[in-house]
Amino acid sequence: MKLVKRVIKKYQEKQILLLFSNWFGVDEDGQRVMKHLKFEDVLGQQNIFADMENAVQYAKEYNLKKREEKHGDGGEKGEKGESKEVELVATTMGKGVKLCTREDGTEVIELQWKLANESSATLYRPTSSE
């Protein structure tokens, strides 16, 4: 259990969300062991999901909320110093935050998923696309 605690601590230090799914898929013996080890207390019940679909949905909403905080009221300012409003948009690649519209009419959207090295995925699309 010490190893698990160290792994969780490392992820938290790097601000990486750690989720477990299929928690209830563990057989009866496995559930007894996990309860005995108090695994839920170590990780936190909010990070354990019954299935992958719910874990992924939670991760998406968590990441979107983090982006809103990053680009929201207390964050970036517009060219004239006014607070920039965060515009959430739906795309064929998932939800994202509209960063700007270029002079040529192209929208620049930061998607909610991450690439390697914590890089953000950016989508460029014509303004007329929905």
C-alpha positions as CSV (number, residue, x, y, z in Angstrom):
1,M,0.0,0.0,0.0
2,K,3.0,2.3,0.5
3,L,3.8,2.0,-3.2
4,V,0.3,3.0,-4.1
5,K,0.4,6.0,-1.8
6,R,3.7,7.1,-3.3
7,V,2.3,6.8,-6.8
8,I,-0.8,8.8,-5.8
9,K,1.3,11.5,-4.2
10,K,3.5,11.8,-7.4
11,Y,0.4,12.2,-9.6
12,Q,-1.0,14.8,-7.2
13,E,2.3,16.7,-7.2
14,K,2.2,16.9,-11.0
15,Q,-1.5,17.8,-10.9
16,I,-2.5,14.7,-12.9
17,L,-5.9,13.3,-12.2
18,L,-5.7,9.6,-11.2
19,L,-8.9,7.6,-11.7
20,F,-9.8,4.0,-11.3
21,S,-12.7,2.2,-13.1
22,N,-14.3,-1.2,-13.0
23,W,-14.0,-1.0,-9.3
24,F,-17.1,-3.2,-8.8
25,G,-15.7,-5.7,-11.4
26,V,-13.2,-7.0,-8.9
27,D,-14.2,-10.5,-7.7
28,E,-15.4,-11.1,-4.2
29,D,-11.9,-12.0,-2.9
30,G,-10.5,-8.9,-4.5
31,Q,-13.1,-6.7,-3.0
32,R,-12.4,-8.0,0.4
33,V,-8.7,-7.3,0.0
34,M,-9.3,-3.8,-1.3
35,K,-11.6,-3.1,1.6
36,H,-9.1,-4.4,4.1
37,L,-6.4,-2.2,2.6
38,K,-8.8,0.7,2.7
39,F,-8.0,1.5,-0.9
40,E,-10.9,4.0,-1.1
41,D,-9.5,6.0,1.8
42,V,-6.1,6.2,0.1
43,L,-7.3,7.4,-3.3
44,G,-10.6,9.0,-2.4
45,Q,-14.0,7.7,-3.3
46,Q,-14.5,10.5,-5.9
47,N,-11.7,9.0,-8.0
48,I,-13.2,5.4,-8.2
49,F,-15.8,4.6,-10.7
50,A,-17.9,1.5,-11.5
51,D,-17.2,1.6,-15.2
52,M,-14.9,3.3,-17.7
53,E,-17.6,5.4,-19.3
54,N,-18.3,7.3,-16.0
55,A,-14.6,7.7,-15.3
56,V,-14.0,9.2,-18.8
57,Q,-17.0,11.5,-18.5
58,Y,-15.7,12.7,-15.1
59,A,-12.2,13.3,-16.5
60,K,-13.6,15.4,-19.4
61,E,-15.7,17.5,-17.1
62,Y,-12.8,17.9,-14.6
63,N,-10.4,19.0,-17.4
64,L,-13.0,21.4,-18.9
65,K,-13.5,23.0,-15.4
66,K,-9.7,23.4,-15.1
67,R,-9.5,25.1,-18.5
68,E,-12.4,27.4,-17.5
69,E,-10.4,28.4,-14.4
70,K,-7.3,28.9,-16.5
71,H,-9.0,31.1,-19.1
72,G,-11.8,32.5,-16.9
73,D,-12.6,35.6,-14.8
74,G,-9.4,35.7,-12.8
75,G,-7.2,34.8,-15.8
76,E,-6.4,36.4,-19.1
77,K,-7.3,39.9,-20.1
78,G,-8.3,41.2,-23.6
79,E,-6.2,43.7,-25.6
80,K,-7.8,46.6,-23.8
81,G,-7.4,45.1,-20.3
82,E,-11.0,43.9,-20.0
83,S,-11.7,40.4,-18.6
84,K,-12.0,37.9,-21.4
85,E,-15.2,35.7,-21.4
86,V,-14.6,32.0,-21.7
87,E,-16.6,30.6,-24.7
88,L,-17.1,26.8,-24.5
89,V,-17.8,25.3,-27.9
90,A,-18.6,21.8,-29.1
91,T,-16.6,20.4,-32.0
92,T,-16.3,17.1,-33.9
93,M,-13.2,16.5,-31.7
94,G,-15.0,17.2,-28.4
95,K,-15.6,20.2,-26.2
96,G,-13.1,23.0,-26.1
97,V,-12.5,26.7,-25.2
98,K,-12.6,29.2,-28.0
99,L,-9.4,31.2,-27.6
100,C,-10.0,33.7,-30.5
101,T,-11.1,34.2,-34.1
102,R,-8.4,35.1,-36.4
103,E,-8.7,37.9,-39.0
104,D,-9.2,35.3,-41.7
105,G,-12.3,33.9,-39.9
106,T,-10.6,30.9,-38.4
107,E,-11.6,29.9,-34.9
108,V,-8.8,28.8,-32.6
109,I,-10.0,26.3,-30.0
110,E,-8.1,24.6,-27.2
111,L,-9.5,21.1,-26.9
112,Q,-10.0,19.5,-23.4
113,W,-7.7,16.6,-23.9
114,K,-3.9,16.6,-23.5
115,L,-1.1,15.5,-25.8
116,A,2.3,14.3,-24.7
117,N,4.3,16.5,-22.3
118,E,1.1,18.2,-21.1
119,S,0.7,20.0,-24.4
120,S,-2.8,21.1,-25.4
121,A,-4.5,20.0,-28.5
122,T,-5.6,23.0,-30.6
123,L,-8.2,22.9,-33.3
124,Y,-8.4,25.5,-36.2
125,R,-11.7,25.6,-38.0
126,P,-13.6,28.0,-40.3
127,T,-16.1,30.2,-38.4
128,S,-19.0,28.8,-40.5
129,S,-18.4,25.3,-39.1
130,E,-20.8,24.2,-36.3
